[in-house]
Amino acid sequence: MSIGHTLLGLLERGPRHGYDLKRAYDEHFGHDRPLAYGQVYATLSRLLKHGLIEETGVEQGGGPDRKRYAVTAEGVTDVEKWLATPEKPELYMQSTLYTKVIIALMSARDAEDVLDTQRHAHLRAMRELTTRKTAGDLADQLICDHALFHLEADLRWLELTAARLADLRTRVTP
């Protein structure tokens, strides 16, 4: 995820200071990985340097002064380009799991054990995500659905690979 583009998108709703941006980011996108304050301010500094945001004032309070930032026209254009650009589909053409299966077969270990262990890990993760999804708000439900669909695809691959182990074994062992 592009943190810079995400902060620009949040700034399109109106000027904010870094603390507000962090809070909004964490609320909408940081469920599993909250944004560090240092990362917020480093990103804001970079966006400011590139003319994608501007300072709109300083708020004084009990603590340090808080600079308010607003997105510029260039920043809005940058967000529009980012939104219009499709993400590269994640292709798992050389996964670690595939490598483990082949190495297990090549070394005369039980590749079925490798697949079973992974299957159990996937099913455990799916149970945890389903529990989280049931208790979560709509955003959390969508995030969990995305992860669950990927895990389901992995499970299909695990089953297909298990069904092909005999053939695969003859191809990778002398």
Secondary structure, 3 states (H helix, E strand, C coil): CCHHHHHHHHHCCCCEEHHHHHHHHHHHCCCCCCCCHHHHHHHHHHHHHCCCEEEEEEECCCCCCEEEEEECHHHHHHHHHHHHCCCCCCCCCCCHHHHHHHHHHHCCCCHHHHHHHHHHHHHHHHHHHHHHHHHCCHHHHHHHHHHHHHHHHHHHHHHHHHHCHHHHHHHHCC
